């Protein structure tokens, strides 16, 4: 890597990241002259790649008309249009929208709105949330408390809210389903565990159960077994609690359906849902809370307003950019392409990493995903891996490919497991999918060879 220039930024990485100077489609140009292909869309964000002409033009046009209004004083046309689009494309699942400036803000708003709902309908005794171990819902204190990502919680554990946020087991069959269990029995065990937690806390004290439809960075694109979300929703509604989904990473088309629950979540529409990354596609900082008719009715029947907000909520530039992104996904018919690209990427990854001839086969624990969201998990506890280390989060960047790598997703303590994630733009060409897969496999093999395999 080229010598890093001085920086005044306190970066989030132990190394100083390279400086990007331009981008076009899936490609990013660095100040040192290198060109990268983005295999993960930043953090599963850039669903259209960079510099899409429709989105750029929409932002430019908005700059010439209205750049900012404060959402407690005025609304804007882009915000109204975007909210209407999100409701109209939900097949009746959602009736109202509240905007935020990103994923953590969106989940924070979900927490507060869920509590507000029960205060509004006369059930103020409800004060508990139930979420899952090995989950991630954001980096604010309350969203870290809601989730259970051991490494990210660790520095703040002593100041987290342990009284109102509770946890049950992850739905991760590859790691936690017992050898003597069928899929149906595993789902039933998890359903019973959730019901037991309701009974332990007091069923009428629970606000809701919160889960990522597809777990993102914590475990690396882990979906639940069939029937799981339908079972969890049934427990919530049995005791009058809310069924809440976090689709900040997996939603807005990434799984090949507009909402991940439509394709990989048993069709179990939530009472509240958080979305963000694919909503604005990297063209704007934006998130949203989507409210079911039930929640909407409860709020409208009470105060009739959102008792939460931020200065830049529903920003006209963010909303117009997001509106253009969502219209482009519809107009270009990208959701079917997401599914097709996912099938191609799956085949290439399986051929390159798990075929009998693949150098990586002994160390590749799992390849999983759908559409434009894929996780590749490695197992370095096999005998062949005794002297090996894949080198953290940057190895594939050396060959011009950007991916995300994480560890600690294979046990609830967060001490085992290594995985990498891919999430190409929805409009990636088959040639670009092949390039991503080829460079990814090449990078894995290089590390193996350097370790003496």
C-alpha positions in Angstrom: 0.0 0.0 0.0 1.3 3.5 -0.8 2.5 5.7 2.0 -0.5 7.3 3.7 -0.6 11.1 3.8 -1.2 12.9 7.1 -4.8 13.0 8.3 -6.8 14.9 10.8 -9.6 12.4 10.8 -10.0 9.9 13.7 -10.6 6.9 11.5 -12.7 3.8 12.4 -9.9 1.4 11.3 -6.5 0.6 12.8 -5.0 1.5 9.5 -5.4 4.7 7.5 -7.7 4.0 4.7 -6.8 5.0 1.1 -8.3 8.2 -0.3 -10.9 7.8 -3.0 -11.1 10.6 -5.6 -13.7 9.5 -8.1 -16.2 6.7 -8.9 -18.2 5.4 -11.8 -20.6 2.5 -11.5 -18.9 -0.2 -9.5 -15.4 1.3 -9.9 -13.6 3.5 -7.4 -10.4 5.5 -8.3 -7.9 6.2 -5.6 -5.5 9.1 -5.3 -2.5 6.8 -5.9 -3.9 5.8 -9.3 -5.3 2.4 -8.4 -8.8 1.5 -9.6 -11.0 -0.8 -7.4 -14.1 -2.7 -8.1 -16.6 -2.4 -5.2 -17.8 -5.9 -4.4 -19.8 -4.9 -1.3 -21.2 -1.4 -2.1 -19.4 0.2 0.8 -21.4 -1.6 3.5 -24.2 -3.0 1.3 -25.2 0.6 0.5 -24.6 1.5 -3.1 -27.3 -0.4 -4.9 -26.9 1.5 -8.2 -23.2 2.1 -8.1 -21.8 5.6 -8.4 -22.8 8.5 -10.7 -26.1 7.2 -12.0 -27.3 10.0 -14.3 -30.9 10.0 -13.1 -30.0 10.3 -9.5 -27.3 12.9 -10.1 -29.7 15.0 -12.2 -32.4 14.8 -9.5 -30.0 16.1 -6.9 -28.8 18.9 -9.1 -32.3 20.0 -9.9 -33.2 20.0 -6.2 -30.2 22.2 -5.4 -31.7 24.8 -7.7 -35.1 24.8 -6.0 -35.0 23.9 -2.3 -32.1 22.7 -0.2 -33.4 22.5 3.3 -36.5 22.9 5.5 -36.8 22.0 9.2 -39.3 19.1 9.5 -41.1 20.6 12.5 -42.0 23.6 10.5 -42.4 22.5 6.9 -42.5 19.4 4.7 -41.1 19.2 1.1 -42.3 17.7 -2.1 -39.5 15.1 -2.3 -40.3 13.9 1.2 -44.0 13.6 0.5 -43.4 11.8 -2.8 -40.8 9.4 -1.3 -43.1 8.5 1.6 -46.0 7.9 -0.8 -43.9 5.6 -2.9 -42.8 3.6 0.1 -46.4 3.1 1.1 -47.7 2.4 -2.4 -45.1 -0.3 -3.1 -45.7 -2.2 0.1 -48.8 -4.1 -1.0 -50.7 -2.8 2.1 -48.0 -3.7 4.6 -47.3 -0.1 5.5 -49.4 3.0 5.9 -47.1 5.7 7.3 -43.4 6.6 7.1 -41.0 8.5 9.3 -37.6 9.6 8.0 -34.2 9.5 9.7 -30.6 10.1 8.5 -29.3 6.6 8.6 -29.7 3.1 9.9 -28.8 3.6 13.6 -31.2 6.6 13.6 -33.9 4.5 12.0 -33.7 1.8 14.6 -33.5 4.4 17.4 -36.7 5.8 16.0 -38.3 2.3 15.9 -37.5 1.8 19.6 -39.1 5.2 20.6 -42.0 4.8 18.2 -42.8 1.4 19.5 -42.9 2.7 23.1 -44.9 5.7 22.0 -47.5 3.4 20.4 -48.2 1.6 23.6 -48.4 4.8 25.6 -50.9 6.1 23.0 -53.1 3.1 23.2 -53.1 3.0 27.0 -50.6 0.2 27.8 -47.7 2.2 29.4 -46.6 -0.8 31.4 -44.9 -2.2 28.3 -41.3 -1.3 28.6 -39.3 -4.4 27.5 -37.7 -5.3 24.1 -36.5 -8.8 23.1 -33.9 -9.1 20.4 -31.3 -11.8 19.6 -27.8 -12.7 20.4 -25.3 -12.2 17.5 -27.3 -9.3 16.1 -26.5 -5.7 15.2 -29.0 -2.9 15.2 -26.8 0.3 15.2 -24.1 2.1 17.0 -26.0 4.3 19.4 -26.2 3.2 23.1 -29.8 2.1 22.8 -29.4 0.2 19.6 -26.2 -1.4 20.9 -28.3 -2.4 24.0 -31.0 -3.8 21.8 -28.6 -5.8 19.7 -26.0 -8.3 20.9 -22.7 -7.8 19.1 -20.1 -8.7 21.8 -17.1 -6.8 20.3 -19.1 -3.6 19.6 -20.8 -3.6 23.0 -17.6 -4.3 25.0 -16.3 -0.8 25.6 -19.8 0.4 26.6 -21.1 -2.6 28.5 -21.1 -0.8 31.9 -23.3 2.0 30.7 -25.8 0.0 28.6 -29.4 -0.5 29.5 -29.7 -4.1 30.7 -33.2 -3.6 32.3 -35.3 -3.0 29.2 -33.4 -5.0 26.5 -33.3 -8.8 26.6 -32.0 -11.5 24.3 -32.8 -14.9 22.9 -30.8 -17.3 20.7 -29.9 -16.5 17.1 -31.6 -18.2 14.3 -28.4 -19.7 12.8 -29.0 -23.3 11.8 -25.6 -24.0 10.4 -24.0 -23.3 13.8 -26.7 -23.9 16.4 -29.3 -26.4 15.1 -28.7 -29.7 16.9 -27.7 -32.8 15.0 -30.9 -34.6 16.1 -33.2 -31.7 15.2 -35.2 -31.3 12.0 -35.6 -27.7 10.7 -39.2 -27.7 12.0 -38.0 -28.8 15.5 -35.3 -26.2 15.5 -37.8 -23.4 14.7 -40.1 -24.8 17.4 -37.3 -24.7 20.0 -36.6 -21.0 19.1 -40.3 -20.2 19.2 -40.7 -21.7 22.6 -37.6 -19.9 23.8 -39.1 -16.6 22.7 -42.4 -17.4 24.4 -40.6 -18.4 27.6 -38.9 -15.0 27.6 -42.2 -13.3 27.2 -43.5 -15.3 30.2 -40.4 -14.6 32.3 -40.6 -10.8 31.7 -44.4 -10.7 32.0 -46.2 -10.9 28.6 -47.9 -7.5 29.1 -44.6 -5.8 29.7 -43.1 -6.6 26.3 -43.1 -4.0 23.6 -41.9 -6.2 20.9 -39.4 -8.7 19.4 -36.8 -7.2 17.0 -34.8 -9.1 14.5 -32.7 -8.5 11.3 -34.5 -10.4 8.5 -31.0 -11.4 7.3 -28.3 -10.8 9.8 -25.6 -8.6 8.2 -22.1 -8.0 9.5 -22.3 -9.8 12.8 -22.6 -13.3 11.4 -22.3 -12.6 7.7 -25.5 -12.8 5.7 -27.3 -15.4 7.9 -31.0 -16.0 7.1 -33.4 -17.8 9.3 -34.8 -21.3 8.7 -38.2 -21.6 7.0 -41.1 -20.8 9.3 -39.0 -18.9 11.8 -40.4 -15.4 11.2 -44.0 -16.7 11.0 -43.4 -18.4 14.4 -41.9 -15.4 16.0 -44.7 -13.1 14.7 -47.3 -15.5 16.1 -45.7 -15.3 19.6 -45.7 -11.5 19.5 -49.3 -11.2 18.4 -50.4 -13.8 20.9 -49.3 -11.5 23.7 -50.2 -8.2 22.1 -46.6 -7.2 21.3 -45.1 -5.8 18.1 -43.2 -7.8 15.5 -40.4 -5.6 14.4 -37.9 -6.1 11.6 -34.5 -4.4 10.9 -33.9 -4.4 7.2 -31.3 -1.6 7.3 -28.8 -3.8 5.5 -30.9 -6.5 3.8 -33.9 -4.5 2.7 -34.9 -2.2 -0.2 -34.1 -4.8 -2.9 -30.9 -6.4 -1.8 -32.3 -9.9 -1.4 -34.1 -9.6 -4.8 -37.4 -8.5 -3.3 -38.2 -4.9 -2.2 -38.4 -6.1 1.4 -36.4 -9.0 2.5 -39.3 -10.6 4.4 -41.1 -11.0 1.1 -38.6 -13.5 -0.2 -36.7 -14.9 2.8 -38.9 -14.1 5.8 -42.0 -16.3 5.3 -43.9 -13.3 3.9 -44.3 -12.2 7.6 -45.0 -8.4 7.3 -43.8 -6.6 10.4 -45.6 -4.0 12.5 -42.6 -1.7 12.3 -39.6 -1.9 10.0 -36.4 0.0 9.7 -34.7 0.6 6.4 -31.7 2.7 5.3 -28.7 1.7 3.2 -30.4 0.6 0.0 -33.0 3.4 0.4 -30.6 6.1 -0.7 -28.0 3.9 -2.3 -25.1 6.0 -1.0 -26.3 9.2 -2.7 -27.7 10.5 0.5 -27.7 9.9 4.3 -31.2 8.6 4.9 -33.2 6.0 6.8 -36.8 5.4 7.4 -39.3 3.7 9.7 -42.2 2.0 8.0 -45.4 1.7 10.0 -48.1 -1.0 9.6 -51.8 0.0 9.5 -52.1 -1.2 13.1 -49.4 1.0 14.4 -50.5 3.9 12.3 -54.1 3.6 13.7 -52.8 3.6 17.2 -50.7 6.7 16.7 -53.4 8.5 14.8 -55.9 7.7 17.5 -53.7 9.3 20.1 -51.5 12.3 19.6 -51.4 11.9 15.9 -47.7 12.8 15.6 -44.2 11.4 15.9 -42.7 12.3 19.3 -39.2 12.0 18.0 -37.0 13.7 15.4 -33.7 15.1 14.3 -32.6 18.4 12.6 -31.9 16.8 9.2 -34.8 14.4 9.2 -36.7 14.3 5.8 -34.0 16.5 4.3 -35.2 17.5 0.7 -31.8 16.6 -0.9 -31.7 13.2 0.8 -35.3 12.5 -0.1 -35.0 13.5 -3.7 -31.9 11.4 -4.1 -33.7 8.4 -2.5 -36.8 8.9 -4.6 -34.6 8.8 -7.8 -32.9 5.7 -6.6 -36.2 3.9 -5.9 -37.7 5.0 -9.2 -34.6 3.8 -11.0 -34.8 0.3 -9.4 -38.5 0.1 -10.6 -37.9 1.7 -14.1 -34.9 -0.5 -14.9 -36.5 -3.6 -13.6 -33.5 -4.3 -11.3 -35.0 -6.7 -8.8 -35.1 -9.7 -11.3 -31.5 -8.8 -12.3 -30.5 -8.9 -8.6 -31.9 -12.5 -8.4 -30.1 -13.5 -11.7 -26.8 -12.0 -10.6 -27.1 -13.8 -7.2 -27.5 -17.1 -9.0 -24.5 -16.4 -11.1 -22.4 -15.3 -8.1 -23.4 -18.3 -6.1 -22.3 -20.7 -8.8 -19.0 -19.0 -9.3 -18.3 -18.9 -5.6 -19.2 -22.5 -5.1 -17.1 -23.6 -8.1 -14.1 -21.5 -7.0 -14.2 -22.3 -3.3 -16.0 -25.6 -2.7 -15.4 -27.8 -5.8 -13.2 -30.8 -5.4 -10.4 -29.0 -7.0 -10.7 -25.8 -5.0 -7.7 -24.9 -2.9 -10.1 -23.3 -0.3 -12.4 -26.2 0.1 -11.1 -27.5 3.4 -11.4 -24.0 5.0 -14.7 -22.8 3.5 -17.4 -23.5 6.1 -20.3 -22.0 4.2 -21.4 -19.9 1.2 -24.8 -18.3 1.8 -27.0 -15.6 0.5 -29.4 -14.5 -2.1 -29.6 -11.7 -4.7 -27.0 -9.0 -4.0 -26.0 -10.2 -0.5 -23.6 -13.0 0.1 -21.5 -14.3 3.0 -18.5 -16.6 2.9 -17.6 -18.1 6.2 -14.2 -19.8 6.8 -13.3 -22.4 9.5 -9.7 -22.1 10.7 -10.1 -24.7 13.4 -9.7 -27.6 10.9 -6.3 -29.4 11.1 -5.2 -28.0 7.7 -5.6 -24.4 9.1 -3.3 -24.7 12.1 -0.8 -22.2 10.7 -3.1 -20.0 8.7 -4.6 -16.5 9.1 -6.6 -14.7 6.4 -5.3 -11.3 7.5 -8.4 -9.4 8.5 -10.6 -7.0 6.6 -8.4 -5.7 3.7 -6.9 -8.7 1.9 -9.0 -8.6 -1.2 -8.4 -4.9 -1.7 -4.9 -5.7 -2.6 -6.1 -7.2 -5.9 -8.4 -4.4 -6.6 -11.6 -5.7 -5.0 -13.4 -4.2 -2.0 -15.1 -6.6 0.4 -16.1 -6.5 4.1 -14.5 -9.0 6.6 -15.6 -9.6 10.1 -15.0 -12.2 12.9 -16.6 -13.4 16.0 -19.9 -14.6 14.4 -19.6 -18.4 15.1 -20.4 -18.4 18.8 -22.5 -16.2 21.1 -19.4 -15.1 23.0 -18.1 -13.5 19.8 -14.7 -15.2 20.0 -14.9 -17.6 17.0 -15.6 -17.3 13.3 -14.3 -15.5 10.2 -16.5 -14.3 7.3 -16.4 -12.1 4.3 -19.3 -10.4 2.6 -20.1 -9.5 -1.0 -22.9 -7.1 -2.0 -22.6 -5.8 -5.6 -24.8 -3.1 -7.0 -28.1 -4.2 -8.3 -27.3 -3.1 -11.8 -24.0 -4.9 -12.0 -23.4 -6.7 -15.3 -22.7 -10.4 -15.5 -19.1 -9.5 -16.5 -18.7 -7.5 -13.4 -20.1 -10.3 -11.3 -17.6 -12.7 -12.8 -14.8 -10.2 -12.2 -15.8 -9.9 -8.5 -15.9 -13.7 -8.1 -12.6 -14.3 -9.9 -10.7 -11.7 -7.9 -12.3 -12.9 -4.7 -11.3 -16.5 -5.2 -7.8 -15.5 -6.4 -7.3 -13.4 -3.3 -8.3 -16.3 -1.0 -6.0 -18.7 -2.9 -3.1 -16.3 -2.6 -3.4 -16.1 1.2 -3.6 -19.9 1.3 -0.5 -20.3 -0.8 1.4 -17.8 1.3 0.5 -19.9 4.3 2.0 -23.0 2.7 -1.1 -24.8 1.4 
